[in-house]
Amino acid sequence: MRKIAIISRVAIVLIAGLLTGCSQSNASKTVAGKVIEITFNDQLHSRVAANLPTGRVEFGEFAPSEYLIIAGNSLTDFKYANKQVQQLSDKIGSGQQVVFTGTAENLQKNVAISLYDDFPGMAVYQVTYTNNGTADIVIDGWVNNRYQLQNATQNVGEAPFWSYQSGSYESRDDWVKPLSPGFEQKNYMGMNASDYGGGTPVSDVWSRSGGLAVGHVELAPKLVSLPVSMSDEHAEIRVSQEKSVTLKPGETFETLRTFVAAHSSDYFEALANYREFMIRSGIEFRETPASSYDPVWCAWGYERDFTMPQIYGTLPKVKELGFKWAVLDDG
């Protein structure tokens, strides 16, 4: 019995040592602000956590978060090599940037994550891939900030997640809606129908414990997708782009600048911070003139089958009624 007890103690010590070693190893691959915390493992898979007013929240397990699509397959595993840390000071504010480097076959991957003091829940990503081989590599697309959130809802009948869906569709669905198993929406920022497309390049998923928003911070519209789905007990969110690129030896491919933002409550906090970030980046919002609040006459009353004489013939009555704006809708 004594021999068994000694062996058991030794086994416990060994297991504890392994767990401690793993914890210390992952700790060295962590970048953290006052709120958001991102940890990578040896394959450069990541996990997001946050210190929210309601407590610490871990949004799922380690999973591939930034990767390439090559020949229809996802290249997700990059062997961790090193990380570099430097201080930031630019028009956004002060903070730090941490660059994680990994390799997969002939590709080198750099994930540069910028954390700003004035945006403690937000992490901005710039991901690059360099062809270190001797042959061309054809890229079909890329994915950034892909995360799976675990359903922690205990109340039967309560939606496990709510979401902000930024895509514009002919069906005119709500932008804010609950999620349930089987849900999927691409949220493509290009044209989705003859009159529908574009949108705010942000998607958000949240529950009672907290939420994650993802999007891009480029200063011009981009043809990306911000898919949101729920296949089982997990909700998934990401930024992706279908883009064919031939990467020649020695060349580097750069994704768009994307972000993940952790928050409590609903989507409003993340969108407000995104707006402020974009203003600091250079987006200008002009003051709204008083004339914008004047009543508008809209020609949609004639629908699509109209003639110009109909429009011109109606304008005198429009003016008589005091309207100062006339709008051609679908004309």
ZIPE-V761282 format. One record per residue. N is the residue number from 0. RES is the residue in three letters. PHI is phi in whole degrees, 0 to 359 (none if undefined). D_FIRST is the distance of its C-alpha to the first C-alpha in whole Angstrom. Layout:
BEGIN
n,res,phi,d_first
N,RES,PHI,D_FIRST
N,RES,PHI,D_FIRST
END
This chain:
BEGIN
n,res,phi,d_first
0,MET,none,0
1,ARG,295,4
2,LYS,295,5
3,ILE,296,5
4,ALA,297,6
5,ILE,296,9
6,ILE,299,10
7,SER,297,10
8,ARG,295,12
9,VAL,298,14
10,ALA,298,15
11,ILE,297,16
12,VAL,297,18
13,LEU,297,20
14,ILE,297,21
15,ALA,298,22
16,GLY,295,24
17,LEU,296,26
18,LEU,296,27
19,THR,296,28
20,GLY,298,30
21,CYS,298,32
22,SER,298,33
23,GLN,294,34
24,SER,297,36
25,ASN,292,37
26,ALA,299,39
27,SER,287,41
28,LYS,249,42
29,THR,248,43
30,VAL,237,47
31,ALA,220,47
32,GLY,252,50
33,LYS,291,50
34,VAL,245,50
35,ILE,275,49
36,GLU,218,46
37,ILE,236,46
38,THR,237,43
39,PHE,251,43
40,ASN,252,40
41,ASP,289,40
42,GLN,258,42
43,LEU,59,45
44,HIS,280,44
45,SER,228,44
46,ARG,221,43
47,VAL,253,45
48,ALA,228,44
49,ALA,208,46
50,ASN,261,46
51,LEU,261,49
52,PRO,304,50
53,THR,276,48
54,GLY,125,45
55,ARG,281,43
56,VAL,232,43
57,GLU,252,41
58,PHE,269,44
59,GLY,85,42
60,GLU,264,39
61,PHE,299,40
62,ALA,203,43
63,PRO,301,46
64,SER,242,49
65,GLU,228,51
66,TYR,199,52
67,LEU,251,55
68,ILE,253,56
69,ILE,230,57
70,ALA,53,59
71,GLY,80,58
72,ASN,246,54
73,SER,271,52
74,LEU,266,51
75,THR,253,48
76,ASP,258,46
77,PHE,234,47
78,LYS,292,44
79,TYR,299,44
80,ALA,247,46
81,ASN,193,47
82,LYS,220,48
83,GLN,231,51
84,VAL,237,52
85,GLN,216,56
86,GLN,278,58
87,LEU,246,60
88,SER,203,64
89,ASP,216,66
90,LYS,293,68
91,ILE,284,65
92,GLY,145,64
93,SER,258,61
94,GLY,171,58
95,GLN,218,55
96,GLN,236,55
97,VAL,241,52
98,VAL,247,52
99,PHE,260,49
100,THR,241,50
101,GLY,213,48
102,THR,226,49
103,ALA,214,49
104,GLU,54,51
105,ASN,259,55
106,LEU,251,54
107,GLN,252,54
108,LYS,246,53
109,ASN,241,54
110,VAL,247,53
111,ALA,264,55
112,ILE,246,54
113,SER,254,56
114,LEU,244,55
115,TYR,250,58
116,ASP,300,58
117,ASP,280,60
118,PHE,229,58
119,PRO,295,55
120,GLY,260,53
121,MET,241,55
122,ALA,233,54
123,VAL,258,57
124,TYR,249,56
125,GLN,228,58
126,VAL,250,56
127,THR,232,58
128,TYR,229,57
129,THR,245,59
130,ASN,277,59
131,ASN,263,58
132,GLY,266,59
133,THR,248,62
134,ALA,238,63
135,ASP,296,64
136,ILE,237,61
137,VAL,264,63
138,ILE,261,61
139,ASP,268,62
140,GLY,175,60
141,TRP,215,58
142,VAL,227,55
143,ASN,233,54
144,ASN,53,52
145,ARG,267,51
146,TYR,223,48
147,GLN,244,46
148,LEU,258,46
149,GLN,277,43
150,ASN,289,44
151,ALA,245,43
152,THR,288,45
153,GLN,260,44
154,ASN,280,48
155,VAL,293,49
156,GLY,92,52
157,GLU,270,52
158,ALA,298,53
159,PRO,294,50
160,PHE,218,52
161,TRP,243,55
162,SER,213,57
163,TYR,253,60
164,GLN,253,62
165,SER,267,65
166,GLY,288,66
167,SER,249,70
168,TYR,229,70
169,GLU,297,73
170,SER,288,71
171,ARG,55,71
172,ASP,295,68
173,ASP,298,66
174,TRP,281,65
175,VAL,247,62
176,LYS,207,60
177,PRO,283,57
178,LEU,252,55
179,SER,213,53
180,PRO,307,51
181,GLY,102,54
182,PHE,287,56
183,GLU,201,57
184,GLN,215,60
185,LYS,283,61
186,ASN,53,63
187,TYR,288,65
188,MET,273,68
189,GLY,269,70
190,MET,282,73
191,ASN,255,71
192,ALA,197,75
193,SER,300,78
194,ASP,242,78
195,TYR,228,75
196,GLY,169,72
197,GLY,75,71
198,GLY,142,69
199,THR,289,67
200,PRO,283,65
201,VAL,218,62
202,SER,236,59
203,ASP,217,57
204,VAL,228,54
205,TRP,213,52
206,SER,222,50
207,ARG,298,50
208,SER,280,47
209,GLY,150,49
210,GLY,211,51
211,LEU,232,52
212,ALA,244,55
213,VAL,227,56
214,GLY,175,60
215,HIS,238,62
216,VAL,239,64
217,GLU,290,67
218,LEU,275,70
219,ALA,226,72
220,PRO,301,71
221,LYS,229,69
222,LEU,276,68
223,VAL,240,64
224,SER,241,62
225,LEU,233,60
226,PRO,296,58
227,VAL,233,56
228,SER,212,54
229,MET,216,51
230,SER,268,50
231,ASP,216,47
232,GLU,269,45
233,HIS,248,46
234,ALA,257,49
235,GLU,238,50
236,ILE,217,53
237,ARG,192,54
238,VAL,244,57
239,SER,215,59
240,GLN,214,62
241,GLU,272,63
242,LYS,212,65
243,SER,276,66
244,VAL,223,66
245,THR,262,66
246,LEU,263,64
247,LYS,280,65
248,PRO,308,64
249,GLY,88,63
250,GLU,274,64
251,THR,237,62
252,PHE,256,62
253,GLU,239,62
254,THR,283,61
255,LEU,293,63
256,ARG,282,61
257,THR,239,59
258,PHE,209,57
259,VAL,231,54
260,ALA,228,54
261,ALA,263,52
262,HIS,204,53
263,SER,263,52
264,SER,60,55
265,ASP,264,57
266,TYR,286,59
267,PHE,299,62
268,GLU,299,60
269,ALA,295,59
270,LEU,292,63
271,ALA,295,64
272,ASN,292,62
273,TYR,299,63
274,ARG,301,67
275,GLU,295,66
276,PHE,298,65
277,MET,292,68
278,ILE,297,70
279,ARG,293,69
280,SER,285,69
281,GLY,132,72
282,ILE,290,73
283,GLU,248,76
284,PHE,255,77
285,ARG,285,80
286,GLU,294,82
287,THR,281,83
288,PRO,289,87
289,ALA,300,88
290,SER,296,90
291,SER,294,86
292,TYR,264,86
293,ASP,289,90
294,PRO,295,90
295,VAL,237,90
296,TRP,265,92
297,CYS,248,90
298,ALA,284,91
299,TRP,298,88
300,GLY,301,91
301,TYR,272,92
302,GLU,55,89
303,ARG,271,89
304,ASP,263,93
305,PHE,228,95
306,THR,237,98
307,MET,297,99
308,PRO,303,102
309,GLN,299,100
310,ILE,296,98
311,TYR,298,101
312,GLY,290,103
313,THR,272,100
314,LEU,302,100
315,PRO,302,103
316,LYS,293,102
317,VAL,301,98
318,LYS,294,100
319,GLU,299,102
320,LEU,282,99
321,GLY,97,98
322,PHE,289,95
323,LYS,253,95
324,TRP,238,92
325,ALA,232,93
326,VAL,237,90
327,LEU,270,90
328,ASP,257,87
329,ASP,66,86
330,GLY,268,90
END
